[in-house]
Amino acid sequence: MTSGGIRPSGFKRAVTAALFALTMFGGVALANPQPGQLNMTRGASTWSPEAYFLNNVAFGVCVVIGILVFGAMFIAMFRFRKSRGAVAEKWSHNTTLEIVWTTIPVIILIVLAYLATGGLRTFADTTGSEMTVKVTGYQWKWRYDYVDYKGKAIEKVGFMSKLDRESDETRQLDSGLDPKSVQVDGYNTYLINVDKPLVVPVGTKIRFVITAGDVIHSWWVPALGWKMDAIPGIVNAAWTNITEPGVYRGQCAELCGQDHGFMPIVVKALPKAEFEKWLADQEAAATPPAPAAPASAPAPASTAAAPKTAAVDVPVSQGHQG
Ligand SMILES: [Cu+2]
């Protein structure tokens, strides 16, 4: 094949147009998925822009390769077709060409792998976390246990988080209810809202330890920039540091049974002071353990029960007092 049909100026224009389109789509990306959104979200954590950048680089490479390969193919098909008198070349091997088309993809792959590995290493490095939340996947709901905050163990703050009742009633066969009417503040929350969201502070490095109680699930909130498998018997870890207060939604991302599509995730990020108040309220509500305590029990000394977190058997990061 001869290379007479490929005009560099035309390609330059095409690549520029493709990159321009990418930038446009990138510009409208918001923290939560929007109807018709084409590109992934920039996210709302300190790390998520890195995932966004990696995605755009990889996508840009794919676009350029696609244009080159399909461009060459279509030019060959139309310009060098038999009806225009094209005569096939007789040679079948070209060592130089083969070295070039092996080397270039290898270099591209090495560059992508280098970038991706750097990204993975940073998001898996949970050292210096100021808070730990244990996430457990169940068929078909999530459990959140607050393990520690600013070096202090948190006791008895944990809850199940499942599909909100409105969505659940609406989704029933022949419910006669309109999914469009399931709204919170004018935003359609059908199948993406929960009864109790995970509440976290902004501006805090939060370590998530993620596991499951039955089958494999995957905890995925796009705005945080990563998803992590929740596997029974294995504790995976990742961290986030949310930059802006808001409500961030996600889904279970591992096919886990018949209601896999009905176990959404809602993360509510609050300013630190509000979060600390919320946490104190939760701890206070959990402390007097119902009226079941024996009536004759003496006033509980503050050291009666050694703090022991039954949540998960992983080391809790200490220090970094705020
Ligand atoms: Cu699941």
Residues whose N, C-alpha, C, O or C-beta is under 5 A from the ligand:
A	BS01	CU	I216 H217 S218 C252 E254 C256 H260
